[in-house]
Amino acid sequence: MFKIVVLVKAVPDPKRASEIKIDPRTKTLTRADVPLVMNQLDKHAMESALALKSRVGGEITAISMGPPPAAAILKECLAMGADHGVLLSDRAFGGADAYATAYTLAKGIEKVGSADLVLCGMASSDGSTEWVGSELSVFLDLPVVTGVKEIIGSSEPWWQVKAHIDNGYRELKVKLPAVLAVTRELNTPRNISFSGIIKARKKEITVWDFDALGVPESSLGLAGSPTIISDLRVSESKREVEMIEGTREEKAEMLVQKFADAGTF
């Protein structure tokens, strides 16, 4: 059976990003007061998994690392059509950088069992390092393609994909099992159906703590993160607004004059 693992992250709702605070001691983001939603790029990864399942069969396991409320986004994955949901949740995972996050997710994937394909978003809206997919591939000893914008075709065990690069794209073949980090250009995520919600209610979310992963606590979370943040602060954006009055022609003339006075021409 073809097995697909999709990594999804619960991130603070971007619409309420201004409410995110910074822990002055750990220099990490405090997300407790902001509702969690599924990272948008991970929705594209899930949609890709669902499309592949309809084409080649198999099963999909969605895995997320986060606090207990992150179980809600796994329920969303189940409602979309995933077969299983696994939440890696423990205070020991808190404060993880990209390296410790990738390590923890890799241990979760290994515990789930062998995977033919691992899909994830290329970046998360709250961290946006674009490192997790690549570091995950190292821990799993699998090939990786980042910036995937199209899956062109497959001839087992080789798959042909198109990946984004600056000012263009590249086409390459990757041998499965592999990790693909996808972009929003790959597809359009489907809406959740009512029947999908009903089916998701009958499915249980499996929760694993660090004991279940069988790894030392010192390798996880803040303790296992080699990245050291010396300072982190919230930047304030203050802009002055000036309303231009007059006819359309007068406003256009005044606007052009202001651009000229500002030296933009």
C-alpha positions as CSV (number, residue, x, y, z in Angstrom):
1,M,0.0,0.0,0.0
2,F,1.3,3.5,-0.9
3,K,1.8,5.4,2.3
4,I,1.8,9.2,2.3
5,V,2.8,11.3,5.4
6,V,1.7,15.0,5.4
7,L,3.2,17.3,7.9
8,V,0.9,20.1,9.0
9,K,1.6,23.0,11.4
10,A,-0.8,24.9,13.6
11,V,0.1,28.5,13.3
12,P,-1.3,31.7,14.8
13,D,-4.1,33.1,12.7
14,P,-2.3,35.6,10.4
15,K,-5.3,37.9,10.7
16,R,-4.5,38.4,14.3
17,A,-0.7,38.4,14.0
18,S,-0.5,41.7,15.9
19,E,-1.6,39.9,19.1
20,I,1.4,37.6,19.1
21,K,3.8,38.3,22.0
22,I,7.4,37.5,22.6
23,D,8.6,35.6,25.6
24,P,11.4,37.9,27.1
25,R,13.3,34.9,28.6
26,T,13.3,32.4,25.7
27,K,13.0,34.9,22.8
28,T,10.3,32.7,21.3
29,L,6.8,33.6,20.2
30,T,3.9,33.3,22.7
31,R,0.9,32.0,20.8
32,A,-1.4,31.1,23.6
33,D,-3.8,34.0,23.1
34,V,-4.1,33.7,19.4
35,P,-6.4,31.2,17.7
36,L,-4.5,28.5,15.7
37,V,-5.2,27.7,12.1
38,M,-3.5,25.3,9.6
39,N,-0.5,26.7,7.9
40,Q,-1.6,27.6,4.4
41,L,1.2,25.9,2.5
42,D,0.5,22.7,4.4
43,K,-3.0,22.8,3.0
44,H,-1.5,22.5,-0.5
45,A,0.6,19.6,0.7
46,M,-2.6,17.9,2.0
47,E,-4.4,18.6,-1.2
48,S,-1.6,17.0,-3.2
49,A,-1.7,13.9,-1.0
50,L,-5.5,13.6,-1.5
51,A,-5.0,13.9,-5.3
52,L,-2.3,11.3,-5.3
53,K,-4.4,9.0,-3.2
54,S,-7.3,9.2,-5.6
55,R,-4.9,8.4,-8.5
56,V,-2.7,5.6,-7.0
57,G,-4.6,4.6,-3.9
58,G,-2.9,4.2,-0.5
59,E,-3.4,5.9,2.8
60,I,-2.6,9.3,4.3
61,T,-1.3,10.1,7.8
62,A,-1.3,13.7,8.9
63,I,1.3,14.6,11.6
64,S,1.6,17.8,13.5
65,M,3.8,18.9,16.4
66,G,2.2,21.4,18.8
67,P,0.1,22.0,21.8
68,P,-3.1,20.1,22.5
69,P,-5.3,22.7,20.6
70,A,-3.3,21.7,17.4
71,A,-5.5,18.6,17.3
72,A,-8.1,20.7,15.7
73,I,-6.1,21.1,12.5
74,L,-5.6,17.4,12.4
75,K,-9.4,17.0,12.6
76,E,-9.5,19.3,9.6
77,C,-7.1,17.1,7.8
78,L,-9.3,14.1,8.6
79,A,-12.3,16.0,7.3
80,M,-10.5,16.7,4.1
81,G,-9.8,13.0,3.6
82,A,-6.8,11.9,5.6
83,D,-6.9,8.4,7.1
84,H,-5.0,9.0,10.3
85,G,-4.0,11.9,12.5
86,V,-1.0,12.0,14.9
87,L,-0.2,14.8,17.3
88,L,3.2,15.1,18.8
89,S,2.5,17.1,21.9
90,D,4.6,17.6,25.0
91,R,6.0,20.6,26.9
92,A,9.5,19.2,26.1
93,F,8.8,20.1,22.4
94,G,8.3,23.8,23.2
95,G,10.6,26.4,21.9
96,A,12.0,24.1,19.2
97,D,13.9,25.7,16.3
98,A,13.8,24.3,12.8
99,Y,16.5,21.7,13.6
100,A,14.7,20.3,16.7
101,T,11.4,20.5,15.0
102,A,12.7,18.4,12.0
103,Y,14.2,15.9,14.4
104,T,11.0,15.5,16.4
105,L,8.9,15.1,13.2
106,A,11.4,12.6,11.9
107,K,11.0,10.5,15.0
108,G,7.2,10.7,14.7
109,I,7.4,9.5,11.1
110,E,9.7,6.7,12.0
111,K,7.2,5.6,14.7
112,V,4.3,5.7,12.3
113,G,6.3,3.3,10.0
114,S,7.8,3.5,6.6
115,A,6.5,6.2,4.2
116,D,6.7,6.2,0.4
117,L,6.3,10.0,0.3
118,V,6.5,12.8,2.8
119,L,4.8,16.1,1.9
120,C,5.0,19.4,3.7
121,G,4.7,23.1,3.0
122,M,7.9,24.8,1.9
123,A,7.6,27.3,4.9
124,S,5.3,28.2,7.8
125,S,3.7,31.6,8.1
126,D,5.1,32.1,11.7
127,G,8.7,31.0,11.1
128,S,9.2,31.0,7.4
129,T,12.8,29.5,7.6
130,E,12.2,27.0,4.8
131,W,14.6,24.7,6.6
132,V,12.4,22.0,8.1
133,G,11.8,20.0,4.9
134,S,15.5,19.8,4.1
135,E,16.6,19.0,7.6
136,L,13.9,16.4,7.9
137,S,15.2,14.6,4.8
138,V,18.7,14.4,6.5
139,F,17.2,12.8,9.6
140,L,15.2,10.4,7.5
141,D,18.1,9.8,5.0
142,L,15.8,10.6,2.1
143,P,16.2,12.7,-1.0
144,V,14.3,16.1,-0.9
145,V,13.0,18.5,-3.5
146,T,12.0,22.0,-2.2
147,G,9.8,24.5,-3.9
148,V,7.7,21.9,-5.7
149,K,5.2,23.7,-8.0
150,E,4.1,20.7,-10.1
151,I,4.2,16.9,-10.0
152,I,4.6,16.2,-13.7
153,G,4.4,12.4,-13.7
154,S,5.5,9.2,-12.1
155,S,7.2,5.9,-13.2
156,E,7.8,4.0,-10.1
157,P,10.0,4.5,-8.3
158,W,11.0,7.7,-10.1
159,W,8.8,10.8,-10.0
160,Q,9.3,13.8,-12.2
161,V,8.6,17.2,-10.6
162,K,8.9,20.9,-11.4
163,A,10.4,23.0,-8.7
164,H,10.6,26.8,-8.3
165,I,13.9,28.7,-8.5
166,D,14.5,32.4,-8.7
167,N,13.4,33.7,-12.1
168,G,12.3,30.3,-13.3
169,Y,12.0,26.6,-12.5
170,R,13.8,23.3,-12.8
171,E,12.6,19.9,-13.8
172,L,14.1,16.9,-12.1
173,K,13.5,13.3,-11.2
174,V,13.5,12.0,-7.6
175,K,13.5,8.5,-6.4
176,L,10.9,7.5,-3.8
177,P,10.8,7.4,-0.9
178,A,11.4,11.1,-0.8
179,V,10.4,14.4,0.9
180,L,8.7,17.1,-1.2
181,A,8.3,20.6,0.2
182,V,5.5,22.3,-1.9
183,T,4.5,25.8,-2.9
184,R,1.1,27.3,-3.3
185,E,1.4,27.0,-7.1
186,L,1.0,23.3,-6.9
187,N,-2.8,23.2,-6.5
188,T,-5.9,24.8,-5.0
189,P,-6.9,23.2,-1.7
190,R,-10.5,21.8,-1.6
191,N,-13.2,23.0,0.8
192,I,-14.2,20.7,3.6
193,S,-17.5,18.9,3.0
194,F,-20.2,18.3,5.5
195,S,-19.9,14.5,5.0
196,G,-16.1,14.9,5.6
197,I,-16.8,16.6,8.9
198,I,-19.1,13.8,10.0
199,K,-16.5,11.2,9.1
200,A,-13.8,13.0,10.9
201,R,-15.8,12.9,14.1
202,K,-15.6,9.2,14.2
203,K,-11.8,9.2,13.8
204,E,-9.4,9.4,16.8
205,I,-6.3,11.6,17.0
206,T,-3.3,9.7,18.2
207,V,-1.2,11.7,20.7
208,W,2.5,11.0,21.4
209,D,4.7,12.6,24.0
210,F,8.5,12.5,24.1
211,D,8.4,9.2,26.0
212,A,6.5,7.6,23.2
213,L,9.2,8.7,20.7
214,G,11.9,7.1,22.8
215,V,14.4,10.0,22.6
216,P,16.2,12.0,25.3
217,E,14.4,15.2,26.4
218,S,17.7,17.1,25.9
219,S,17.4,16.6,22.1
220,L,14.0,18.2,21.9
221,G,12.5,21.6,22.1
222,L,14.5,24.6,23.3
223,A,17.1,22.3,24.9
224,G,17.8,20.6,21.6
225,S,17.8,23.7,19.5
226,P,21.3,24.9,18.4
227,T,19.9,28.2,17.1
228,I,20.5,31.0,19.7
229,I,18.4,34.1,19.4
230,S,20.2,37.1,20.9
231,D,17.3,39.4,20.6
232,L,13.8,39.5,19.2
233,R,11.5,42.4,19.2
234,V,8.2,43.5,17.7
235,S,8.6,46.3,15.1
236,E,6.0,49.0,15.0
237,S,4.9,50.3,11.7
238,K,3.6,53.9,11.8
239,R,2.4,55.6,8.7
240,E,0.9,59.0,8.1
241,V,-2.2,59.3,6.0
242,E,-3.0,62.3,3.9
243,M,-6.3,62.6,2.0
244,I,-6.1,64.4,-1.3
245,E,-9.2,66.4,-2.2
246,G,-10.4,67.8,-5.6
247,T,-11.5,66.5,-9.0
248,R,-9.9,63.4,-10.5
249,E,-7.6,65.5,-12.6
250,E,-6.6,67.7,-9.6
251,K,-5.9,64.7,-7.4
252,A,-3.8,63.0,-10.0
253,E,-1.8,66.1,-10.5
254,M,-1.2,66.6,-6.8
255,L,-0.3,62.9,-6.4
256,V,2.3,63.1,-9.2
257,Q,3.7,66.3,-7.6
258,K,4.1,64.6,-4.2
259,F,5.9,61.7,-5.8
260,A,8.2,64.2,-7.5
261,D,8.8,66.1,-4.3
262,A,9.7,62.8,-2.6
263,G,12.3,62.1,-5.2
264,T,10.7,58.9,-6.5
265,F,11.1,60.0,-10.2
